Amino acid sequence: MKSSCDTSGPMPAEQQGHTGLDAARRHCDERGVNGQREAVFGPPYRLNDHLSDPLSMLFSLRELVQWLGFATFELFLHLCALLVFSLLVALRADLFASGMSWWLVFVPLFAADGLSTYFTAIVSIRLYQEGERRLAVLRLLWVLTVLSLKLVCEVLLCQKLAEEEQARDLWFGLIVSPLFILLQLLMIRACRVN
């Protein structure tokens, strides 16, 4: 079966200096085959597209809100908690604050989880009062599932770091297993959203 774009024929004069696939692609584009291909498969992916704008590879705020199920305020709250937690971990690890317990280092993450739960409860109650019962229940269940898995991982990690002698049986595969479950749930949610 012969394609409607035959590259064996004569090419226009301005393309004769080019060789290989690039010239054939330009020749086919001029003859309209690429328009049909784009209608079926979408625009072609060019390897250098992401190099011109590296930020285009990151998620937009709208996508994060959709996939994670958190409001913008909650995302900001968790990012601030992560920043404070990172500073406290650096201080604790560099022995500037060696007297500080690991439970105190994890307080910003615990506080962010608590505030996020409170915010979710308020939003769900308001949605329920406005007649959006299904959305209120689904949002509440999703956020509580995410936060509980995150909290279990945080508590297990904090226990492992704080009590090294007593927590020898607590291995790191067990500690991060709630995060693996969370990642699987996020993949399913991302497929459902799209």
C-alpha positions in Angstrom: 0.0 0.0 0.0 1.4 3.3 -1.1 1.3 6.3 1.2 -0.3 9.6 0.0 3.1 11.2 0.8 5.6 9.6 -1.5 9.1 10.9 -0.7 10.6 9.3 -3.7 9.3 12.1 -6.1 11.0 15.4 -6.8 11.2 17.7 -3.8 10.9 21.5 -4.0 14.1 23.3 -4.8 14.4 24.9 -1.4 14.5 21.5 0.3 17.0 19.8 -2.0 19.9 20.9 0.2 18.4 19.1 3.2 18.8 15.3 3.6 17.2 12.6 5.6 14.1 12.4 7.6 13.8 16.2 8.2 13.5 16.9 4.5 11.0 14.1 4.0 8.9 15.4 6.9 8.9 18.9 5.5 8.0 17.6 2.1 5.1 15.6 3.6 3.9 18.5 5.6 3.6 20.6 2.5 1.5 17.9 0.8 -1.0 17.8 3.7 -0.3 14.4 5.2 0.7 15.8 8.5 -2.6 17.5 8.9 -4.4 14.1 8.6 -1.9 12.6 11.1 -2.5 15.3 13.6 -6.2 14.9 13.4 -5.8 11.2 14.4 -2.8 11.2 16.7 -2.6 14.8 17.9 0.4 17.2 17.4 3.8 15.5 17.0 6.0 15.4 20.0 9.3 17.2 19.4 12.2 16.1 21.6 13.3 19.7 22.1 9.9 21.2 23.1 10.6 20.9 26.9 14.0 22.4 26.5 12.7 25.8 25.5 10.4 26.0 28.5 11.5 23.7 31.4 8.7 24.9 33.6 6.2 23.4 31.2 7.1 20.0 32.5 5.9 20.8 36.0 2.2 20.5 37.1 0.1 23.6 37.1 -1.7 24.7 40.2 -5.0 23.7 38.7 -3.7 20.2 38.0 -2.3 19.8 41.5 -5.6 20.9 43.1 -7.5 18.5 40.8 -5.3 15.5 41.4 -4.5 15.9 45.0 -8.0 17.0 46.0 -6.7 19.8 48.3 -7.6 23.4 48.1 -4.9 26.0 47.2 -4.8 27.2 50.8 -4.2 23.6 52.0 -1.3 23.1 49.5 0.2 26.4 50.7 -0.2 25.3 54.3 1.6 21.9 53.7 4.4 23.7 51.8 5.0 26.1 54.7 5.0 23.2 57.1 7.5 21.3 54.9 9.7 24.3 54.8 9.7 24.7 58.6 10.2 20.9 59.0 13.2 21.0 56.7 14.8 23.8 58.7 14.3 21.9 61.9 15.7 18.7 60.4 18.8 20.6 59.3 19.2 22.1 62.7 18.8 18.7 64.4 21.1 16.9 62.0 23.9 19.4 62.3 23.8 19.1 66.1 22.9 22.7 66.6 19.8 21.6 68.4 20.8 18.1 69.5 18.6 18.5 72.6 15.5 18.8 70.4 13.5 15.6 70.2 12.4 14.2 66.9 8.8 14.6 68.0 9.3 18.3 68.2 10.9 18.4 64.8 7.8 16.7 63.3 5.4 19.2 65.0 5.0 21.4 61.8 3.9 18.4 59.8 1.4 17.3 62.5 0.0 20.8 62.8 -0.4 21.1 59.0 -2.3 17.8 59.0 -4.6 18.9 61.8 -5.3 22.3 60.3 -6.0 20.6 56.9 -8.4 18.2 58.5 -10.2 21.1 60.2 -10.4 23.0 56.9 -11.7 20.0 55.1 -14.4 19.5 57.8 -15.5 23.1 57.4 -15.6 22.8 53.6 -17.5 19.5 53.7 -20.1 20.9 56.1 -20.6 23.9 53.9 -20.9 21.7 50.8 -23.4 19.5 52.6 -25.5 22.5 53.6 -25.6 23.8 50.1 -27.0 20.5 48.8 -23.8 19.1 47.4 -24.0 16.0 49.6 -22.2 13.6 47.3 -19.3 16.0 46.6 -19.0 16.8 50.4 -18.8 13.1 51.4 -16.3 12.2 48.5 -14.1 15.2 49.3 -14.1 14.4 53.0 -13.3 10.7 52.5 -10.6 11.4 50.0 -8.8 14.1 52.1 -9.1 12.1 55.3 -7.6 9.0 53.5 -4.7 11.0 52.1 -4.0 12.7 55.5 -4.3 9.5 57.5 -1.8 7.7 55.2 0.5 10.6 55.4 0.2 10.8 59.2 0.8 7.1 59.7 4.1 7.4 57.7 5.1 10.5 59.7 4.4 8.9 63.1 6.2 5.7 62.1 9.3 7.6 60.9 9.3 9.8 63.9 9.1 6.7 66.2 12.0 5.1 64.3 14.2 8.2 64.6 13.4 8.9 68.2 13.6 5.4 69.6 16.3 3.7 67.7 16.9 1.0 70.3 13.3 0.0 70.8 12.3 0.4 67.1 14.7 -2.1 65.6 11.9 -4.2 64.2 10.5 -1.2 62.5 12.2 -1.3 59.1 12.0 1.5 56.5 10.0 -0.6 54.0 7.2 -0.7 56.5 7.5 3.0 57.3 7.0 4.1 53.8 4.4 1.6 52.8 1.6 4.1 53.5 3.2 6.4 50.9 3.2 3.5 48.3 -0.5 3.0 48.9 -1.0 6.8 48.6 0.9 6.9 45.3 -1.3 4.1 43.9 -4.4 6.0 45.0 -3.1 9.2 43.4 -2.4 7.3 40.1 -6.0 6.0 40.0 -7.4 9.5 40.8 -5.2 11.1 38.1 -6.6 8.6 35.6 -10.2 9.3 36.7 -9.7 13.1 36.5 -8.3 12.9 33.0 
